[in-house]
Amino acid sequence: MNQIAKLLKNNSYPGRGIIVGISQDGKTAVTAYFIMGRSENSRNRVFVTEGEGIRTEAFDPSKLSDPSLIIYAPVRVLGNKTVVTNGDQTDTVYDFLKEGKTFEEALRTREFEPDAPNFTPRISAELTVDGGFSYKMSILKSAMGNGESCQRFFYEYSEPVAGEGHFIHTYKCDGNPIPSFYGEPELIKINEDIDAFTNTLWTNLNEDNKVSLFVRYISLEDGSYETRIINKNK
């Protein structure tokens, strides 16, 4: 099992990342989402709360050059479901769920981001807390950089193990073009409370490239939650 601190510390640019799992005592669903950036436009962002979720916004609006792929709602909540993604597909999943459709149906209507030559993958997760806990993760990516072919991968965790989680991120590492994440979501250990876990994630993200971090712990007993948000731009 991987230590999330080591995975982050040894990778200067995983891009955007989603973590989902369950606390060591088995009583709390855990999710986290972070963004990183190499350009001024990407780094000029903060997370702000919006309803039960969050959205990104420009830290300095005068420096915002292109909002199309950087301004969106990464987290939205619908009843007992929490949707976490790295783009505006959050809204697609939310709308499909509201219509009684599925996470998979929603994402089959989307593909990777149109930012050639990187073709940044769209990563997504759905958490369901209904007395128990289950979650799904997905990545929509190009076929080894071929912008004419979208590959869609779905992972379902119906019986998560206490103290374990999964980590998926947009890029395998830094590069030019940046190589997409590949393989299954990485199995990680979750054995800290919300403040310790938040600190572990933030301190091990690359200092130059990290931008914002969201962490939420959701009680499996009653659905109440605690949230932490850290923005490099203050």
C-alpha positions, 0 to 999 in steps of 0.5 A, a space after each residue: 500500500 502506498 503512502 500518499 506523502 511519498 507519492 506526492 513528494 516524489 512527483 513534482 507535477 501530478 496535475 490535479 488529483 482526487 482521493 477517495 477512501 474511508 477512515 481507519 475506524 471505518 466511520 468516515 468517508 474521506 475525499 480530497 481534491 487538489 489543483 496545481 499549475 505551471 502557467 500564471 493563468 493556472 496558478 491564479 486560482 483559489 477554492 471558495 465554498 458554493 452551497 455544499 460544494 466548492 468552485 474555483 475562481 480567479 484570485 486576481 481577475 485582472 490576470 485571468 486570460 482564459 477561464 474555459 478549463 480552469 473555472 468550474 465547480 469541482 465539488 457538488 452534493 446531491 442528497 447522499 451523493 458527493 461528486 468530485 471532478 477536475 472540470 465542468 463534468 461535475 455539472 454533467 454528472 450532477 445533472 444526470 444523477 438528478 434525472 435518475 441516471 448514472 455516473 457512467 452514463 454521464 461521463 460517456 457523453 464527455 471526453 478529455 480536455 481539448 488542450 492539445 498536445 496534452 489532452 488533459 484527462 478528465 478525472 471524476 469520483 462519486 461518493 455515496 453515503 447511505 448508512 454504508 459507503 461506496 464510491 466510483 472513480 473514472 478517467 477519460 483520456 486520449 489513446 496515448 496522446 491521440 486526440 481522435 480517440 477517447 478511452 473511458 475507464 471506470 472503477 467501482 469500490 462497493 465494499 471499501 476497506 477501513 484505512 484505505 483509499 484510492 488516488 487518481 491524478 491527471 498526469 503521471 509526472 511533469 513533461 512536455 507534452 505532459 504524460 497522462 496518468 495510466 493504470 488503476 487508481 493508486 491504493 493508499 493508506 488513510 490513517 489520519 484525522 482531517 487536520 493531519 491528513 490535510 497537512 500531509 497532502 499540502 506539505 508534500 505537494 510541490 511548493 512551486 506548482 501547488 495551488 489549492 486543496 480541498 479535504 472533506 470527511 463525511 460521517 457514515 452515521 448521519 452524513 454530516 461533514 467537516 471540510 478544510 480548504 487551503 489556498 496558496 493565494 491568500 
